[in-house]
Amino acid sequence: MKDVWFHFKGVLKCSAELTEEAVKVISEFIKFANEDLLKRGVPRSLDKREHGAEIESWEVSGKELRFKIKSDRYVRAHDAALRLKNALAGRLGSLKIGIRGLEVENFEIIADWDLPEAPRMPEILVEKMRLDDGKITLKVRLEDEADLRNRLPDRILRLLEEKRERLEWRGKEEHWELLWESPERPTFFDKDPTQEMQERGWIRHGAARGQWIYGPQVTKIFRTFEKIIDEVILKPLGYVEMIFPKLVPWEVWKRSGHARAVYPEIYYVCTPKTRDPKFWEDIMDYFKITGEVPTHMIMERIENIGGLCYAQCPPFWVFLQGRILSDASLPICVFDRSGTSHRYESGGIHGIERVDEFHRIELVWLGTKEQVVEHAKKLEKRYTFIFEEIFELRWRKAWVTPWFMAQEGRLGLAEKKEVGTIDFEALLPYNGKWLEFQNLSINGDKYPKGFNVKLQSGKELWSGCSGIGLERWTAVFLAQKGFDVEKWPESFRERIGELPEVFKFV
């Protein structure tokens, strides 16, 4: 945003009546403040008479000094109000008059706005918002002086700027650039593979939404994928297995950046406020009598601590948090396949490719910038080998700039294709759409900085991650190759052998 202005209206509460002598001191002080104190911080290249903060008006009533401040971005009105209070306290102190507090009566942020729509801002912080004449005005709710000291207006302005960037991207979550596309290949199926698997008895819905129970046939496909991953990726590239936690506390998501936007998509985890059976006795009795679980009563007795695993790598970083790595240990390549991940997909849920509970192998690699970028290239080649030579898919890959990079000012690195994501997409013959079934991300220093991980040499530590979703791989493979095993690529048939037949239904 080109220009931003702040309007502040507040009251200084004093310990005694403001006498004529005090009013004289205040008048002289405000002249000094407008000429000097509230101009400190304006760049030398700018005219201080035109920039910084200024007390527009003021009046005294009993023990109160009411005043209005206007400012630009250089000396912001909320900072100016605190300066005013602190400096004036010294002047009035000589008259044995103290300042007991600063109250905020009204606060507005006004910014240039040339977009046709206004963003949605949190109502708990922004009471009103209006858009007219190329400007947007936010009336901000500030409870007390602590909100000024905690720089709440600055955070609201940053949020407004972030939302503006999102709108400028026309609502898209990412930018997409085609890198490569495979040749046309024959497909042997034209139906939804999930429906076919259900009809064959290979899978069945679980008790929870977006959850499947996988029968022996699909499970063997999953395990064959894992063998291929082990053979082509994990062993040749030197990956070592770890076990990452699947319950993620808020502190982890705050450091990883997910706390900025993860709320609509996570499965929340709560703990009982106490294990005392008496605290829960009426709930137990309710179920015994009605046969129903009183969830409304339970909600009052639990505390939220975080959520189930949404993206596998953030909780891994706690293992390194606050530590210094030896450069000799680099590059480091680890992976986790110890449990499910969970995302609340809302209306987007479909088949086995868009589910709430899914199975994924997460690859994480760390090193210097050069090592991380070089490893990503090696990994990309390994994926290409699998999708071309073993699966023989109709697929493509694209360079994607995730939204978090725009938030964090990394678009320059994205343009150089140093930080960002490669999406691997496969064609679904039954609907003609492309499905992203694999990704590979270079995250730069995002996680090392968030978790305060450093190198012994002082060099910049980078990382990358890549999640291999077994459901997505299965969905695209069966969508293109169908269910006639004889038509599957020979290289895959050799690895999977015969599919087990265990259950017979009548």
VMD Tcl script that draws the C-alpha trace (Angstrom):
set ca {
  {0.00 0.00 0.00}
  {1.37 3.38 -1.00}
  {0.17 5.54 1.89}
  {-1.19 4.83 5.35}
  {-2.55 7.21 7.98}
  {-3.49 6.78 11.62}
  {-6.04 8.77 13.62}
  {-5.96 8.52 17.41}
  {-8.33 10.00 19.97}
  {-7.50 9.47 23.61}
  {-7.52 10.71 27.20}
  {-4.69 11.12 29.68}
  {-5.96 10.56 33.24}
  {-4.10 12.70 35.75}
  {-3.81 12.44 39.52}
  {-4.94 16.02 40.20}
  {-6.85 18.92 38.70}
  {-5.09 20.49 35.74}
  {-4.63 24.09 36.88}
  {-3.97 27.13 34.71}
  {-0.29 26.63 35.38}
  {-0.56 23.02 34.24}
  {-2.45 24.07 31.12}
  {0.36 26.49 30.31}
  {2.92 23.69 30.69}
  {0.82 21.42 28.49}
  {0.45 24.09 25.81}
  {4.20 24.69 25.64}
  {4.85 20.96 25.64}
  {2.44 20.25 22.76}
  {4.13 22.93 20.66}
  {7.46 21.22 21.33}
  {5.95 17.80 20.58}
  {4.55 18.89 17.21}
  {7.83 20.49 16.16}
  {10.27 17.93 17.55}
  {9.19 14.98 19.70}
  {6.61 13.56 17.29}
  {8.88 14.05 14.28}
  {11.69 11.85 15.55}
  {11.87 8.88 13.21}
  {10.94 10.69 10.00}
  {13.65 10.00 7.38}
  {16.01 12.92 6.78}
  {15.08 12.92 3.11}
  {11.50 13.94 3.97}
  {10.07 17.26 5.15}
  {9.29 16.84 8.85}
  {6.58 19.48 8.59}
  {4.66 17.16 6.25}
  {5.41 13.82 7.86}
  {5.42 12.12 11.24}
  {2.72 12.66 13.87}
  {0.90 15.79 14.95}
  {-1.46 16.66 17.81}
  {-4.43 18.10 15.93}
  {-6.39 19.33 18.93}
  {-6.50 19.09 22.70}
  {-8.57 20.24 25.66}
  {-8.43 20.05 29.43}
  {-11.33 19.09 31.66}
  {-10.77 18.57 35.38}
  {-8.17 15.82 35.72}
  {-8.29 14.83 32.06}
  {-6.36 15.87 28.98}
  {-8.21 14.91 25.79}
  {-6.33 15.00 22.53}
  {-6.35 13.88 18.89}
  {-3.31 12.76 16.92}
  {-2.99 12.19 13.18}
  {0.05 10.58 11.58}
  {1.51 8.74 8.63}
  {3.49 5.49 8.74}
  {6.76 7.06 9.92}
  {5.77 8.05 13.46}
  {2.54 6.18 14.01}
  {-0.20 7.74 16.12}
  {-0.23 4.97 18.73}
  {3.53 5.35 19.23}
  {3.10 9.13 19.35}
  {0.46 8.79 22.11}
  {2.85 6.76 24.26}
  {5.64 9.26 23.63}
  {3.25 12.05 24.64}
  {2.30 10.34 27.88}
  {5.86 9.48 28.91}
  {7.37 12.87 28.11}
  {4.51 14.92 29.52}
  {4.67 12.98 32.79}
  {8.07 14.54 33.43}
  {6.82 18.08 32.79}
  {3.74 17.75 34.99}
  {5.74 15.98 37.69}
  {7.32 19.30 38.64}
  {3.79 20.48 39.51}
  {3.20 17.31 41.57}
  {0.70 16.06 39.00}
  {1.05 12.47 37.88}
  {-0.40 10.63 34.88}
  {-2.28 7.56 35.96}
  {-3.22 6.13 32.61}
  {-3.94 6.50 28.93}
  {-7.35 5.55 27.53}
  {-8.17 5.02 23.86}
  {-11.50 6.51 22.72}
  {-11.14 6.00 18.98}
  {-8.51 4.62 16.62}
  {-8.60 4.45 12.84}
  {-6.26 3.15 10.17}
  {-6.74 4.69 6.72}
  {-4.91 3.33 3.68}
  {-4.85 3.76 -0.08}
  {-6.93 0.98 -1.65}
  {-7.33 0.62 -5.40}
  {-8.93 -2.84 -5.35}
  {-12.68 -3.21 -6.01}
  {-13.35 -5.26 -2.87}
  {-12.50 -4.98 0.79}
  {-10.96 -7.89 2.69}
  {-12.61 -9.67 5.57}
  {-11.07 -8.52 8.84}
  {-11.56 -10.01 12.34}
  {-14.59 -8.30 13.91}
  {-13.19 -8.80 17.39}
  {-10.43 -6.31 16.48}
  {-11.98 -4.21 13.71}
  {-15.34 -2.69 14.69}
  {-16.13 -1.09 11.34}
  {-14.64 -0.98 7.86}
  {-15.57 1.14 4.89}
  {-14.24 1.46 1.36}
  {-14.70 4.66 -0.65}
  {-12.80 7.15 -2.81}
  {-9.82 4.82 -3.21}
  {-9.27 4.47 0.52}
  {-10.10 1.85 3.13}
  {-10.81 2.87 6.72}
  {-10.64 0.49 9.67}
  {-12.03 1.46 13.05}
  {-9.91 -0.58 15.41}
  {-11.04 -1.80 18.81}
  {-8.31 -1.13 21.38}
  {-9.07 -2.08 24.96}
  {-6.34 -0.24 26.83}
  {-2.81 1.11 26.83}
  {-1.40 -2.44 26.77}
  {-2.76 -2.86 23.22}
  {-0.66 0.15 22.18}
  {2.46 -1.19 23.84}
  {1.91 -4.57 22.21}
  {1.70 -2.76 18.86}
  {-1.71 -4.21 18.01}
  {-2.36 -1.54 15.32}
  {0.85 -2.53 13.52}
  {-0.22 -6.17 13.50}
  {-3.63 -5.24 12.12}
  {-1.94 -3.22 9.38}
  {0.31 -6.16 8.50}
  {-2.76 -8.39 8.29}
  {-4.45 -5.85 5.99}
  {-1.37 -5.78 3.75}
  {-1.27 -9.58 3.67}
  {-4.94 -9.78 2.70}
  {-4.36 -7.18 0.01}
  {-1.62 -9.35 -1.49}
  {-4.01 -12.31 -1.46}
  {-6.67 -10.27 -3.28}
  {-4.09 -9.07 -5.81}
  {-3.40 -12.72 -6.55}
  {-7.10 -12.87 -7.47}
  {-7.94 -15.34 -4.76}
  {-5.55 -18.00 -6.01}
  {-3.65 -19.94 -3.39}
  {-0.63 -20.36 -5.62}
  {0.95 -19.52 -8.95}
  {1.40 -22.37 -11.43}
  {3.93 -22.78 -14.26}
  {4.13 -25.92 -16.43}
  {7.63 -27.43 -16.45}
  {7.20 -30.70 -18.35}
  {4.49 -33.04 -19.63}
  {4.72 -36.71 -20.49}
  {3.75 -38.04 -23.92}
  {0.23 -39.33 -24.56}
  {-0.23 -42.86 -23.26}
  {-3.09 -45.35 -23.55}
  {-5.42 -45.62 -20.58}
  {-7.44 -48.74 -19.76}
  {-10.22 -47.41 -17.56}
  {-12.79 -44.63 -17.77}
  {-14.62 -44.84 -14.43}
  {-14.06 -43.49 -10.93}
  {-11.61 -45.97 -9.36}
  {-13.05 -45.41 -5.87}
  {-16.49 -46.56 -6.95}
  {-15.00 -49.60 -8.67}
  {-13.03 -50.55 -5.57}
  {-16.17 -50.29 -3.47}
  {-18.10 -52.52 -5.85}
  {-15.30 -55.06 -5.80}
  {-15.17 -55.03 -2.00}
  {-11.62 -53.69 -1.90}
  {-12.46 -50.74 0.32}
  {-15.26 -49.57 2.58}
  {-16.06 -46.31 4.33}
  {-14.78 -46.11 7.90}
  {-16.96 -44.92 10.77}
  {-15.54 -41.38 10.56}
  {-15.98 -38.92 7.68}
  {-13.32 -38.94 4.99}
  {-11.98 -42.25 6.28}
  {-11.60 -45.59 4.47}
  {-10.87 -49.14 5.53}
  {-8.51 -50.66 2.97}
  {-8.89 -54.33 2.17}
  {-6.04 -56.74 1.39}
  {-5.83 -55.79 -2.32}
  {-5.37 -52.05 -1.79}
  {-3.14 -52.65 1.20}
  {-0.83 -54.73 -1.01}
  {-0.79 -51.91 -3.58}
  {0.20 -49.51 -0.78}
  {2.96 -51.83 0.41}
  {4.26 -52.28 -3.14}
  {4.47 -48.51 -3.49}
  {6.44 -48.43 -0.24}
  {8.87 -51.07 -1.59}
  {9.38 -49.01 -4.75}
  {9.98 -45.88 -2.68}
  {12.47 -47.77 -0.54}
  {14.23 -49.19 -3.61}
  {14.32 -46.07 -5.80}
  {14.41 -43.20 -3.29}
  {15.15 -43.98 0.34}
  {18.16 -46.27 0.05}
  {19.92 -44.62 -2.93}
  {19.53 -41.12 -1.48}
  {20.58 -42.11 2.04}
  {17.36 -41.55 3.98}
  {17.17 -42.70 7.60}
  {13.84 -43.48 9.27}
  {12.50 -41.52 12.24}
  {9.15 -41.41 14.03}
  {7.50 -37.98 14.13}
  {4.72 -37.15 16.62}
  {1.16 -37.14 15.27}
  {-0.31 -34.88 17.95}
  {0.81 -31.32 17.28}
  {0.58 -28.67 20.05}
  {-0.11 -25.04 19.19}
  {3.47 -24.05 20.02}
  {4.71 -26.12 17.07}
  {2.22 -24.61 14.61}
  {3.07 -21.10 15.83}
  {6.72 -21.70 14.98}
  {6.03 -23.47 11.67}
  {3.66 -20.72 10.51}
  {0.62 -23.00 10.22}
  {-1.10 -21.12 13.05}
  {-1.67 -18.29 10.58}
  {-4.35 -20.17 8.67}
  {-4.74 -23.84 9.65}
  {-7.93 -23.52 11.74}
  {-10.60 -24.57 9.18}
  {-8.70 -27.73 8.21}
  {-7.40 -29.43 11.33}
  {-8.79 -32.08 13.60}
  {-8.59 -30.58 17.07}
  {-7.19 -32.50 20.03}
  {-8.50 -31.87 23.53}
  {-7.63 -33.21 26.96}
  {-9.90 -33.65 30.00}
  {-9.68 -30.86 32.57}
  {-9.35 -33.59 35.18}
  {-9.36 -37.40 35.46}
  {-11.46 -37.26 38.61}
  {-14.34 -39.75 37.98}
  {-16.73 -37.55 40.00}
  {-16.18 -34.73 37.48}
  {-17.45 -37.06 34.72}
  {-20.01 -39.09 36.65}
  {-23.10 -37.27 35.34}
  {-21.90 -37.77 31.74}
  {-21.41 -41.48 32.38}
  {-24.87 -41.69 33.93}
  {-26.42 -39.80 31.02}
  {-25.08 -42.37 28.57}
  {-26.19 -45.29 30.74}
  {-29.74 -43.95 30.76}
  {-30.09 -42.60 27.19}
  {-27.55 -44.58 25.19}
  {-26.34 -41.25 23.70}
  {-23.02 -39.51 24.27}
  {-23.72 -35.93 25.54}
  {-21.11 -34.10 23.49}
  {-22.49 -30.71 24.55}
  {-21.63 -31.57 28.16}
  {-18.22 -32.92 27.21}
  {-17.24 -29.70 25.41}
  {-17.45 -27.81 28.70}
  {-14.96 -30.14 30.39}
  {-12.09 -30.36 27.90}
  {-9.20 -28.11 26.96}
  {-7.82 -27.76 23.44}
  {-4.06 -28.33 23.18}
  {-3.56 -28.53 19.41}
  {-4.52 -30.92 16.64}
  {-3.76 -34.14 14.82}
  {-0.95 -34.23 12.29}
  {-1.82 -31.93 9.36}
  {1.58 -31.81 7.68}
  {4.08 -34.34 8.97}
  {7.30 -32.36 9.15}
  {6.56 -29.49 11.63}
  {6.67 -31.66 14.80}
  {9.97 -33.15 13.60}
  {11.64 -29.77 14.06}
  {11.20 -29.90 17.84}
  {13.94 -32.57 17.74}
  {16.36 -29.87 16.54}
  {14.81 -26.81 18.21}
  {17.33 -24.43 19.73}
  {20.30 -26.64 18.80}
  {23.44 -26.14 16.72}
  {24.19 -28.70 14.01}
  {27.68 -29.69 12.99}
  {28.32 -28.86 9.33}
  {29.98 -32.26 9.03}
  {26.61 -33.96 9.53}
  {25.14 -32.36 6.41}
  {23.24 -33.11 4.32}
  {20.72 -34.88 6.55}
  {17.90 -36.95 5.01}
  {15.19 -38.46 7.23}
  {11.69 -39.83 6.67}
  {8.61 -40.78 8.66}
  {5.86 -43.27 7.82}
  {4.65 -44.02 11.35}
  {1.01 -42.97 11.18}
  {-1.86 -41.19 9.50}
  {-2.29 -37.51 8.73}
  {-5.60 -35.71 9.11}
  {-7.20 -32.77 7.30}
  {-10.79 -31.65 7.44}
  {-11.55 -31.42 3.72}
  {-15.11 -30.03 4.11}
  {-17.03 -30.03 0.82}
  {-13.95 -31.03 -1.15}
  {-14.00 -34.63 0.06}
  {-14.05 -37.17 -2.78}
  {-13.07 -40.81 -3.19}
  {-9.76 -41.96 -1.80}
  {-7.86 -39.03 -3.32}
  {-9.41 -36.31 -1.15}
  {-9.91 -37.67 2.33}
  {-9.73 -36.56 5.96}
  {-7.48 -39.44 7.05}
  {-4.62 -40.42 4.77}
  {-1.37 -42.37 4.72}
  {1.79 -40.60 3.74}
  {5.55 -41.02 3.78}
  {7.21 -37.72 4.62}
  {10.73 -36.97 3.38}
  {12.72 -34.18 5.01}
  {16.21 -33.05 4.06}
  {18.48 -30.39 5.57}
  {21.71 -28.74 4.49}
  {23.22 -25.62 3.08}
  {21.29 -23.84 0.37}
  {23.35 -25.55 -2.32}
  {22.92 -29.01 -0.75}
  {19.15 -28.66 -0.38}
  {18.65 -27.46 -3.96}
  {20.92 -30.21 -5.32}
  {19.10 -32.89 -3.34}
  {15.73 -31.65 -4.64}
  {17.01 -32.16 -8.20}
  {18.07 -35.72 -7.38}
  {14.70 -36.44 -5.80}
  {12.87 -35.00 -8.78}
  {14.75 -37.40 -11.07}
  {13.84 -40.34 -8.84}
  {10.16 -39.46 -8.96}
  {10.39 -39.07 -12.72}
  {11.86 -42.56 -13.01}
  {9.01 -44.07 -10.96}
  {6.22 -42.29 -12.82}
  {7.76 -42.85 -16.27}
  {9.46 -46.23 -16.11}
  {7.51 -48.13 -13.45}
  {3.99 -46.66 -13.54}
  {4.05 -45.37 -17.15}
  {1.62 -42.59 -16.27}
  {0.19 -39.72 -18.26}
  {1.50 -36.95 -16.03}
  {3.11 -33.54 -15.84}
  {5.00 -31.37 -13.40}
  {4.59 -27.68 -12.59}
  {6.43 -25.09 -10.53}
  {4.14 -23.73 -7.84}
  {4.59 -20.64 -5.70}
  {2.76 -21.38 -2.43}
  {0.84 -18.58 -0.77}
  {3.05 -18.68 2.35}
  {5.93 -17.37 0.24}
  {3.97 -14.26 -0.66}
  {3.16 -13.81 3.02}
  {6.82 -14.04 3.97}
  {8.29 -11.95 1.16}
  {9.95 -14.86 -0.69}
  {8.60 -14.24 -4.18}
  {12.05 -13.28 -5.43}
  {13.40 -16.71 -4.46}
  {10.37 -18.33 -6.08}
  {11.04 -16.57 -9.36}
  {14.56 -18.03 -9.30}
  {13.00 -21.44 -8.55}
  {15.10 -21.73 -5.41}
  {12.26 -21.79 -2.89}
  {8.87 -23.22 -3.80}
  {7.16 -26.44 -4.82}
  {7.07 -28.80 -7.77}
  {3.64 -30.36 -8.14}
  {3.34 -33.65 -9.99}
  {-0.09 -34.03 -11.59}
  {-1.72 -36.99 -13.34}
  {-4.67 -37.09 -15.70}
  {-7.87 -38.74 -14.45}
  {-9.48 -40.22 -17.60}
  {-12.94 -40.55 -16.07}
  {-13.37 -36.76 -15.66}
  {-10.57 -35.28 -17.77}
  {-9.08 -33.40 -14.80}
  {-5.52 -33.30 -13.54}
  {-4.90 -34.36 -9.94}
  {-1.87 -33.29 -7.93}
  {-0.61 -36.60 -6.58}
  {2.92 -35.74 -5.46}
  {4.87 -32.67 -4.42}
  {8.42 -31.66 -3.70}
  {9.11 -28.46 -1.74}
  {12.20 -26.41 -1.04}
  {11.31 -24.37 2.05}
  {14.48 -22.30 2.36}
  {15.24 -21.20 5.91}
  {11.55 -21.15 6.95}
  {11.74 -24.02 9.45}
  {15.31 -23.53 10.74}
  {14.46 -19.92 11.58}
  {11.07 -20.79 13.06}
  {12.61 -23.39 15.37}
  {15.93 -21.60 15.94}
  {18.18 -24.26 14.42}
  {21.67 -23.13 13.41}
  {24.86 -24.42 11.84}
  {28.18 -24.50 13.67}
  {29.84 -22.53 10.86}
  {27.18 -19.80 10.94}
  {26.11 -20.59 7.37}
  {22.43 -20.44 6.45}
  {20.56 -23.71 7.06}
  {17.88 -24.68 4.53}
  {15.44 -27.57 4.31}
  {13.04 -29.31 1.96}
  {10.19 -31.77 2.34}
  {8.13 -34.07 0.16}
  {5.00 -35.95 1.16}
  {4.22 -39.20 -0.65}
  {0.50 -39.86 -0.36}
  {-0.35 -43.54 -0.88}
  {-4.04 -42.80 -1.54}
  {-3.19 -40.30 -4.27}
  {-0.73 -42.67 -5.95}
  {-3.34 -45.43 -5.90}
  {-6.07 -43.16 -7.25}
  {-4.10 -42.01 -10.30}
  {-2.60 -45.44 -11.03}
  {-5.95 -47.25 -11.02}
  {-7.72 -44.38 -12.82}
  {-5.33 -44.80 -15.77}
  {-4.39 -48.50 -15.65}
  {-7.69 -49.95 -14.46}
  {-8.26 -53.22 -12.62}
  {-7.11 -55.76 -15.21}
  {-3.72 -56.67 -13.71}
  {-2.56 -58.03 -17.08}
  {-2.74 -54.51 -18.50}
  {-0.62 -53.01 -15.74}
  {2.97 -52.08 -16.68}
  {5.23 -55.11 -16.53}
  {7.70 -53.34 -14.23}
  {4.91 -52.87 -11.66}
  {3.42 -56.37 -12.10}
  {6.81 -57.89 -11.33}
  {6.94 -56.07 -8.04}
  {3.37 -56.62 -6.83}
  {2.71 -60.24 -7.80}
  {-0.81 -61.57 -7.18}
  {-3.45 -59.60 -5.30}
  {-4.85 -61.49 -2.29}
  {-8.50 -62.57 -2.19}
  {-9.54 -62.99 1.45}
  {-13.16 -61.97 1.93}
  {-16.10 -63.48 0.09}
  {-19.50 -61.86 0.61}
  {-22.96 -63.26 -0.10}
}
mol new
graphics top color blue
foreach p $ca { graphics top sphere $p radius 0.5 }
foreach p [lrange $ca 0 end-1] q [lrange $ca 1 end] { graphics top cylinder $p $q radius 0.2 }
display resetview
